[in-house]
């Protein structure tokens, strides 16, 4: 089996360095495809994976917001063809047999594999990937703008949908970065009003320009939303900070819903009395359905939702992750090949 040379952003060890390396991949095996990458977004989940003490696979190629074109397929592949433009998401494969998979909830499958986490990801000039759950990318969509849809857009769309809010209701979005600025646009498509919360004045300024009804700095945001807006019908927490979760809980009306999306190894003390007596719903939200992903890509292709992106070469990936850790990226940073 021949080898194909490439460059990749690789995590060398758990909690180790992220290095740009020249290595090679083999031709695709059964149910795999070789994809020449066009672009790959940089995500907070990459930081989460890089910070874990234990990983099943190291060295590990990071990246799960990949856009590319299939160059070759392996034996048994029926769901992709040479020339297809595909998206590589966090969800690499699922068992396809459990009750969750059969119900269209593959993202909760206990036997799932994840690109850039338990299998090698897309932050490389070429990638050999499983084809089971590859997304179909519209030809008209720019690669740099399409890449964030494979995780940030998919996750934000799914969370907004899961709030169940109707036109005219108020959604509080905590964290107006890569996911938050897209969640605001998905809310607008549904006619849902938005209260934007962040520590960054620059991100709040962008949210205001995009039509947010209220833009609030994070400290004591819950009280501010109650006072200025009469409380939120639902809140989405896109940052894992316990303080943000606390403020989101305080921001919602009685019987309101709080969706937790940001991932980190932190804990939050739930106020049980308020939860029970006010009928507050607290729910986790991870990615979305396959239809959610298709809808997010369609809205982007139609120009109704647009990711704010800054583009960089692969060599910048380690620096971009550091900037993301410091909260210095407005919108989404995308590596373009």
C-alpha positions as a Markdown table, in Angstrom:
| # | Residue | x | y | z |
|---|---|---|---|---|
| 1 | Unk | 0.0 | 0.0 | 0.0 |
| 2 | Unk | 1.5 | 3.3 | -1.1 |
| 3 | Unk | 2.0 | 6.3 | 1.2 |
| 4 | Unk | 0.8 | 9.9 | 0.5 |
| 5 | Unk | 2.8 | 12.8 | 1.9 |
| 6 | Unk | 1.1 | 15.6 | 3.7 |
| 7 | Unk | 1.5 | 18.3 | 6.4 |
| 8 | Unk | -0.6 | 18.2 | 9.6 |
| 9 | Unk | -1.1 | 19.9 | 12.9 |
| 10 | Unk | -0.4 | 17.2 | 15.4 |
| 11 | Unk | -0.7 | 16.9 | 19.2 |
| 12 | Unk | 2.4 | 15.1 | 20.1 |
| 13 | Unk | 1.4 | 13.9 | 23.6 |
| 14 | Unk | -1.5 | 14.4 | 26.1 |
| 15 | Unk | -1.2 | 18.0 | 27.3 |
| 16 | Unk | 1.8 | 18.3 | 25.0 |
| 17 | Unk | 2.9 | 20.5 | 22.1 |
| 18 | Unk | 1.0 | 21.1 | 18.9 |
| 19 | Unk | 3.4 | 20.9 | 16.1 |
| 20 | Unk | 3.3 | 21.2 | 12.3 |
| 21 | Unk | 4.8 | 18.0 | 11.0 |
| 22 | Unk | 5.5 | 16.5 | 7.5 |
| 23 | Unk | 4.4 | 12.8 | 7.5 |
| 24 | Unk | 2.3 | 10.5 | 5.3 |
| 25 | Unk | -0.9 | 8.6 | 5.2 |
| 26 | Unk | -1.7 | 5.3 | 3.5 |
| 27 | Unk | -4.3 | 4.9 | 0.8 |
| 28 | Unk | -7.8 | 4.5 | 2.1 |
| 29 | Unk | -8.9 | 1.2 | 3.5 |
| 30 | Unk | -12.4 | -0.3 | 3.7 |
| 31 | Unk | -15.1 | 2.3 | 4.2 |
| 32 | Unk | -12.5 | 5.1 | 4.1 |
| 33 | Unk | -11.8 | 8.0 | 1.7 |
| 34 | Unk | -8.7 | 10.1 | 1.0 |
| 35 | Unk | -9.7 | 13.7 | 1.1 |
| 36 | Unk | -7.6 | 16.7 | -0.1 |
| 37 | Unk | -8.4 | 19.4 | 2.4 |
| 38 | Unk | -9.4 | 22.9 | 1.4 |
| 39 | Unk | -9.9 | 24.4 | 4.8 |
| 40 | Unk | -10.3 | 23.5 | 8.5 |
| 41 | Unk | -11.6 | 25.6 | 11.4 |
| 42 | Unk | -10.0 | 25.9 | 14.8 |
| 43 | Unk | -12.4 | 25.0 | 17.6 |
| 44 | Unk | -12.5 | 25.2 | 21.4 |
| 45 | Unk | -13.0 | 21.5 | 21.4 |
| 46 | Unk | -9.4 | 21.2 | 19.9 |
| 47 | Unk | -8.3 | 23.0 | 23.1 |
| 48 | Unk | -10.3 | 20.7 | 25.3 |
| 49 | Unk | -8.8 | 17.6 | 23.6 |
| 50 | Unk | -5.3 | 19.1 | 23.8 |
| 51 | Unk | -5.7 | 19.6 | 27.5 |
| 52 | Unk | -6.8 | 16.1 | 28.4 |
| 53 | Unk | -4.5 | 14.0 | 30.7 |
| 54 | Unk | -5.3 | 10.8 | 28.8 |
| 55 | Unk | -6.0 | 10.2 | 25.1 |
| 56 | Unk | -6.6 | 6.9 | 23.2 |
| 57 | Unk | -4.6 | 8.1 | 20.3 |
| 58 | Unk | -1.3 | 10.0 | 20.3 |
| 59 | Unk | 0.3 | 11.5 | 18.3 |
| 60 | Unk | -3.0 | 12.8 | 17.2 |
| 61 | Unk | -4.0 | 14.9 | 14.1 |
| 62 | Unk | -6.4 | 17.6 | 15.4 |
| 63 | Unk | -9.3 | 19.2 | 13.6 |
| 64 | Unk | -13.0 | 18.5 | 13.0 |
| 65 | Unk | -14.2 | 21.4 | 10.9 |
| 66 | Unk | -12.8 | 20.2 | 7.6 |
| 67 | Unk | -13.8 | 20.9 | 4.0 |
| 68 | Unk | -12.2 | 19.0 | 1.2 |
| 69 | Unk | -12.7 | 16.9 | -1.9 |
| 70 | Unk | -12.5 | 13.1 | -2.2 |
| 71 | Unk | -9.5 | 12.0 | -4.1 |
| 72 | Unk | -9.8 | 8.2 | -3.6 |
| 73 | Unk | -12.1 | 5.7 | -1.9 |
| 74 | Unk | -11.4 | 2.4 | -0.3 |
| 75 | Unk | -13.2 | -1.0 | -0.7 |
| 76 | Unk | -16.9 | -1.1 | 0.2 |
| 77 | Unk | -17.5 | 2.7 | 0.1 |
| 78 | Unk | -21.0 | 3.5 | -1.2 |
| 79 | Unk | -21.7 | 6.8 | 0.5 |
| 80 | Unk | -18.9 | 8.8 | -1.2 |
| 81 | Unk | -17.4 | 9.1 | -4.6 |
| 82 | Unk | -14.2 | 10.6 | -6.1 |
| 83 | Unk | -14.8 | 14.2 | -6.7 |
| 84 | Unk | -17.4 | 14.7 | -3.9 |
| 85 | Unk | -17.0 | 17.8 | -1.8 |
| 86 | Unk | -17.4 | 16.7 | 1.8 |
| 87 | Unk | -17.3 | 18.1 | 5.3 |
| 88 | Unk | -15.5 | 16.4 | 8.2 |
| 89 | Unk | -17.3 | 17.0 | 11.5 |
| 90 | Unk | -16.6 | 15.9 | 15.1 |
| 91 | Unk | -18.7 | 12.8 | 14.5 |
| 92 | Unk | -16.6 | 10.3 | 12.6 |
| 93 | Unk | -18.8 | 7.2 | 12.9 |
| 94 | Unk | -21.5 | 5.5 | 15.1 |
| 95 | Unk | -22.6 | 1.9 | 15.6 |
| 96 | Unk | -25.7 | 2.4 | 13.5 |
| 97 | Unk | -27.5 | -0.3 | 15.5 |
| 98 | Unk | -28.4 | 1.1 | 18.9 |
| 99 | Unk | -31.7 | 2.7 | 19.8 |
| 100 | Unk | -30.1 | 6.2 | 19.7 |
| 101 | Unk | -28.6 | 5.7 | 16.2 |
| 102 | Unk | -31.9 | 4.2 | 14.9 |
| 103 | Unk | -33.7 | 7.3 | 16.3 |
| 104 | Unk | -31.4 | 9.7 | 14.4 |
| 105 | Unk | -29.4 | 10.5 | 17.6 |
| 106 | Unk | -26.1 | 9.2 | 16.4 |
| 107 | Unk | -24.3 | 12.0 | 18.3 |
| 108 | Unk | -25.2 | 10.3 | 21.6 |
| 109 | Unk | -24.1 | 6.8 | 20.5 |
| 110 | Unk | -21.9 | 5.2 | 23.2 |
| 111 | Unk | -19.7 | 3.6 | 20.5 |
| 112 | Unk | -19.2 | 6.7 | 18.4 |
| 113 | Unk | -15.7 | 7.7 | 17.1 |
| 114 | Unk | -14.7 | 11.4 | 16.8 |
| 115 | Unk | -12.4 | 13.1 | 14.3 |
| 116 | Unk | -9.6 | 14.9 | 16.0 |
| 117 | Unk | -10.2 | 13.0 | 19.3 |
| 118 | Unk | -10.4 | 9.2 | 19.0 |
| 119 | Unk | -9.4 | 9.1 | 15.3 |
| 120 | Unk | -7.2 | 11.4 | 13.3 |
| 121 | Unk | -8.8 | 14.7 | 12.2 |
| 122 | Unk | -8.8 | 17.1 | 9.4 |
| 123 | Unk | -6.2 | 19.8 | 10.3 |
| 124 | Unk | -3.9 | 18.6 | 7.5 |
| 125 | Unk | -3.3 | 18.9 | 3.8 |
| 126 | Unk | -4.8 | 15.4 | 3.3 |
| 127 | Unk | -6.8 | 13.1 | 5.5 |
| 128 | Unk | -7.9 | 9.5 | 5.4 |
| 129 | Unk | -11.3 | 9.4 | 7.0 |
| 130 | Unk | -14.3 | 7.2 | 7.5 |
| 131 | Unk | -17.1 | 8.0 | 5.1 |
| 132 | Unk | -20.2 | 6.9 | 7.2 |
| 133 | Unk | -21.1 | 10.4 | 8.4 |
| 134 | Unk | -19.4 | 12.8 | 6.0 |
| 135 | Unk | -21.4 | 15.9 | 5.2 |
| 136 | Unk | -22.2 | 17.1 | 1.7 |
| 137 | Unk | -20.9 | 20.6 | 1.0 |
| 138 | Unk | -22.6 | 22.9 | -1.5 |
| 139 | Unk | -20.3 | 23.7 | -4.4 |
| 140 | Unk | -21.2 | 27.4 | -4.1 |
| 141 | Unk | -20.1 | 27.8 | -0.5 |
| 142 | Unk | -16.6 | 29.2 | 0.1 |
| 143 | Unk | -14.4 | 26.7 | 1.9 |
| 144 | Unk | -13.4 | 29.1 | 4.7 |
| 145 | Unk | -17.0 | 30.0 | 5.4 |
| 146 | Unk | -18.2 | 26.4 | 5.1 |
| 147 | Unk | -15.7 | 25.0 | 7.6 |
| 148 | Unk | -17.2 | 26.5 | 10.8 |
| 149 | Unk | -20.6 | 25.0 | 9.8 |
| 150 | Unk | -19.2 | 21.6 | 10.4 |
| 151 | Unk | -19.1 | 22.2 | 14.2 |
| 152 | Unk | -19.8 | 25.7 | 15.3 |
| 153 | Unk | -22.7 | 26.2 | 12.9 |
| 154 | Unk | -24.1 | 22.7 | 13.5 |
| 155 | Unk | -23.9 | 23.0 | 17.3 |
| 156 | Unk | -25.3 | 26.5 | 17.4 |
| 157 | Unk | -28.2 | 25.6 | 15.0 |
| 158 | Unk | -29.0 | 22.5 | 17.0 |
| 159 | Unk | -29.0 | 24.4 | 20.3 |
| 160 | Unk | -31.2 | 27.2 | 19.0 |
| 161 | Unk | -33.7 | 24.7 | 17.6 |
| 162 | Unk | -33.7 | 22.8 | 20.9 |
| 163 | Unk | -34.8 | 25.9 | 22.9 |
| 164 | Unk | -38.1 | 25.5 | 21.2 |
| 165 | Unk | -38.6 | 29.3 | 21.1 |
| 166 | Unk | -41.1 | 30.9 | 18.8 |
| 167 | Unk | -40.9 | 34.2 | 17.0 |
| 168 | Unk | -40.9 | 37.2 | 19.4 |
| 169 | Unk | -39.5 | 35.3 | 22.4 |
| 170 | Unk | -36.2 | 36.2 | 24.0 |
| 171 | Unk | -33.0 | 34.1 | 23.9 |
| 172 | Unk | -30.0 | 34.9 | 26.0 |
| 173 | Unk | -26.7 | 33.8 | 24.4 |
| 174 | Unk | -23.8 | 33.5 | 26.8 |
| 175 | Unk | -20.5 | 33.6 | 24.8 |
| 176 | Unk | -20.5 | 35.6 | 21.5 |
| 177 | Unk | -17.5 | 34.0 | 19.9 |
| 178 | Unk | -17.4 | 31.4 | 17.1 |
| 179 | Unk | -20.7 | 29.7 | 18.1 |
| 180 | Unk | -22.4 | 32.7 | 19.6 |
| 181 | Unk | -22.3 | 34.9 | 16.6 |
| 182 | Unk | -23.8 | 32.1 | 14.5 |
| 183 | Unk | -26.5 | 31.3 | 17.2 |
| 184 | Unk | -27.5 | 34.9 | 17.0 |
| 185 | Unk | -28.1 | 34.7 | 13.3 |
| 186 | Unk | -30.0 | 31.4 | 13.6 |
| 187 | Unk | -32.2 | 33.0 | 16.2 |
| 188 | Unk | -32.9 | 35.9 | 13.8 |
| 189 | Unk | -33.9 | 33.5 | 11.0 |
| 190 | Unk | -36.6 | 32.2 | 13.4 |
| 191 | Unk | -37.7 | 35.7 | 14.5 |
| 192 | Unk | -36.3 | 35.1 | 18.0 |
| 193 | Unk | -35.0 | 38.2 | 19.9 |
| 194 | Unk | -31.5 | 38.0 | 21.4 |
| 195 | Unk | -29.7 | 39.3 | 24.5 |
| 196 | Unk | -26.0 | 38.9 | 23.9 |
| 197 | Unk | -23.6 | 38.3 | 26.9 |
| 198 | Unk | -19.8 | 38.3 | 26.8 |
| 199 | Unk | -16.8 | 39.6 | 28.6 |
| 200 | Unk | -15.4 | 41.1 | 25.4 |
| 201 | Unk | -16.6 | 44.6 | 24.4 |
| 202 | Unk | -15.5 | 43.9 | 20.8 |
| 203 | Unk | -17.7 | 40.8 | 20.6 |
| 204 | Unk | -20.6 | 42.6 | 22.1 |
| 205 | Unk | -20.1 | 45.4 | 19.6 |
| 206 | Unk | -20.4 | 42.9 | 16.8 |
| 207 | Unk | -23.5 | 41.4 | 18.3 |
| 208 | Unk | -25.1 | 44.9 | 18.6 |
| 209 | Unk | -24.3 | 45.6 | 14.9 |
| 210 | Unk | -26.0 | 42.3 | 14.1 |
| 211 | Unk | -29.2 | 43.4 | 15.8 |
| 212 | Unk | -29.0 | 42.1 | 19.4 |
| 213 | Unk | -31.8 | 43.6 | 21.5 |
| 214 | Unk | -29.5 | 43.9 | 24.5 |
| 215 | Unk | -25.7 | 43.5 | 24.8 |
| 216 | Unk | -24.5 | 42.9 | 28.3 |
| 217 | Unk | -21.1 | 42.3 | 29.9 |
| 218 | Unk | -20.9 | 39.1 | 31.8 |
| 219 | Unk | -20.8 | 40.3 | 35.4 |
| 220 | Unk | -24.3 | 40.1 | 37.0 |
| 221 | Unk | -25.8 | 39.5 | 33.5 |
| 222 | Unk | -28.7 | 37.5 | 34.9 |
| 223 | Unk | -30.0 | 40.4 | 37.0 |
| 224 | Unk | -29.4 | 42.8 | 34.0 |
| 225 | Unk | -31.5 | 40.6 | 31.7 |
| 226 | Unk | -34.3 | 40.3 | 34.2 |
| 227 | Unk | -34.3 | 44.1 | 34.7 |
| 228 | Unk | -33.9 | 45.2 | 31.1 |
| 229 | Unk | -35.8 | 42.5 | 29.2 |
| 230 | Unk | -38.1 | 41.0 | 31.8 |
| 231 | Unk | -36.1 | 37.8 | 31.7 |
| 232 | Unk | -35.2 | 35.4 | 28.9 |
| 233 | Unk | -37.4 | 32.6 | 27.7 |
| 234 | Unk | -34.3 | 30.4 | 27.3 |
| 235 | Unk | -30.5 | 30.8 | 27.6 |
| 236 | Unk | -27.8 | 29.0 | 25.7 |
| 237 | Unk | -24.4 | 28.8 | 27.5 |
| 238 | Unk | -21.6 | 28.5 | 24.9 |
| 239 | Unk | -18.8 | 29.0 | 27.4 |
| 240 | Unk | -17.9 | 26.4 | 30.1 |
| 241 | Unk | -17.3 | 29.0 | 32.8 |
| 242 | Unk | -19.3 | 28.1 | 35.9 |
| 243 | Unk | -20.0 | 31.9 | 36.4 |
| 244 | Unk | -21.7 | 32.0 | 33.0 |
| 245 | Unk | -23.9 | 29.0 | 33.8 |
| 246 | Unk | -24.9 | 30.7 | 37.1 |
| 247 | Unk | -25.8 | 33.9 | 35.3 |
| 248 | Unk | -27.7 | 32.1 | 32.6 |
| 249 | Unk | -29.7 | 30.3 | 35.2 |
| 250 | Unk | -30.6 | 33.6 | 36.9 |
| 251 | Unk | -31.5 | 35.2 | 33.5 |
| 252 | Unk | -34.4 | 32.9 | 32.6 |
| 253 | Unk | -38.0 | 33.4 | 33.4 |
| 254 | Unk | -40.0 | 30.9 | 35.5 |
| 255 | Unk | -40.3 | 27.6 | 33.5 |
| 256 | Unk | -37.5 | 28.8 | 31.3 |
| 257 | Unk | -34.8 | 26.6 | 29.7 |
| 258 | Unk | -31.0 | 26.6 | 30.1 |
| 259 | Unk | -29.0 | 24.8 | 27.5 |
| 260 | Unk | -25.4 | 23.9 | 28.3 |
| 261 | Unk | -23.2 | 23.6 | 25.3 |
| 262 | Unk | -19.6 | 24.6 | 26.2 |
| 263 | Unk | -17.4 | 21.7 | 27.3 |
| 264 | Unk | -14.8 | 21.7 | 30.1 |
| 265 | Unk | -13.9 | 19.7 | 33.1 |
| 266 | Unk | -15.7 | 22.0 | 35.5 |
| 267 | Unk | -18.6 | 21.7 | 37.9 |
| 268 | Unk | -21.6 | 23.8 | 38.6 |
| 269 | Unk | -23.7 | 23.8 | 41.8 |
| 270 | Unk | -27.4 | 23.7 | 40.8 |
| 271 | Unk | -29.8 | 25.6 | 43.0 |
| 272 | Unk | -32.3 | 22.9 | 43.5 |
| 273 | Unk | -35.0 | 24.9 | 45.3 |
| 274 | Unk | -35.2 | 27.5 | 42.4 |
| 275 | Unk | -35.0 | 24.7 | 39.8 |
| 276 | Unk | -38.0 | 22.9 | 41.4 |
| 277 | Unk | -40.1 | 25.8 | 42.5 |
| 278 | Unk | -39.6 | 27.8 | 39.2 |
| 279 | Unk | -39.8 | 24.8 | 36.9 |
| 280 | Unk | -36.4 | 25.6 | 35.3 |
| 281 | Unk | -35.3 | 23.1 | 32.6 |
| 282 | Unk | -31.5 | 22.5 | 32.5 |
| 283 | Unk | -30.4 | 20.5 | 29.4 |
| 284 | Unk | -27.2 | 19.5 | 27.7 |
| 285 | Unk | -27.0 | 20.1 | 23.9 |
| 286 | Unk | -24.3 | 18.3 | 21.8 |
| 287 | Unk | -24.0 | 19.0 | 18.0 |
| 288 | Unk | -27.4 | 18.5 | 16.4 |
| 289 | Unk | -29.3 | 16.1 | 14.1 |
| 290 | Unk | -28.1 | 15.4 | 10.5 |
| 291 | Unk | -31.0 | 17.6 | 9.3 |
| 292 | Unk | -29.7 | 20.4 | 11.5 |
| 293 | Unk | -26.3 | 20.2 | 9.8 |
| 294 | Unk | -27.9 | 20.2 | 6.3 |
| 295 | Unk | -30.0 | 23.2 | 7.3 |
| 296 | Unk | -27.0 | 25.1 | 8.7 |
| 297 | Unk | -25.1 | 24.5 | 5.4 |
| 298 | Unk | -28.1 | 25.5 | 3.3 |
| 299 | Unk | -28.6 | 28.8 | 5.2 |
| 300 | Unk | -24.9 | 29.5 | 4.7 |
| 301 | Unk | -25.1 | 28.7 | 1.0 |
| 302 | Unk | -28.1 | 31.0 | 0.6 |
| 303 | Unk | -26.2 | 33.8 | 2.3 |
| 304 | Unk | -28.8 | 34.0 | 5.2 |
| 305 | Unk | -26.1 | 33.1 | 7.8 |
| 306 | Unk | -22.5 | 34.1 | 7.4 |
| 307 | Unk | -19.6 | 33.0 | 9.6 |
| 308 | Unk | -17.2 | 35.8 | 10.5 |
| 309 | Unk | -13.8 | 34.2 | 9.7 |
| 310 | Unk | -10.2 | 35.1 | 9.6 |
| 311 | Unk | -8.0 | 32.8 | 7.4 |
| 312 | Unk | -4.5 | 31.6 | 8.1 |
| 313 | Unk | -1.9 | 29.1 | 6.7 |
| 314 | Unk | -1.4 | 25.7 | 8.5 |
| 315 | Unk | 1.8 | 27.0 | 10.1 |
| 316 | Unk | -0.3 | 29.3 | 12.2 |
| 317 | Unk | -2.4 | 26.6 | 13.9 |
| 318 | Unk | -0.5 | 26.4 | 17.2 |
| 319 | Unk | -0.6 | 30.2 | 17.6 |
| 320 | Unk | -4.3 | 30.3 | 16.7 |
| 321 | Unk | -5.1 | 27.8 | 19.4 |
| 322 | Unk | -3.2 | 29.9 | 21.9 |
| 323 | Unk | -5.2 | 33.0 | 20.8 |
| 324 | Unk | -8.4 | 31.0 | 21.1 |
| 325 | Unk | -7.4 | 30.1 | 24.6 |
| 326 | Unk | -6.9 | 33.7 | 25.5 |
| 327 | Unk | -10.2 | 34.7 | 24.0 |
| 328 | Unk | -8.6 | 36.8 | 21.2 |
| 329 | Unk | -10.5 | 35.3 | 18.2 |
| 330 | Unk | -13.6 | 37.2 | 17.1 |
| 331 | Unk | -15.8 | 34.8 | 15.1 |
| 332 | Unk | -13.8 | 31.8 | 13.8 |
| 333 | Unk | -10.2 | 31.2 | 12.8 |
| 334 | Unk | -9.9 | 29.0 | 9.8 |
| 335 | Unk | -6.8 | 27.3 | 8.3 |
| 336 | Unk | -6.9 | 27.4 | 4.5 |
| 337 | Unk | -4.7 | 25.0 | 2.5 |
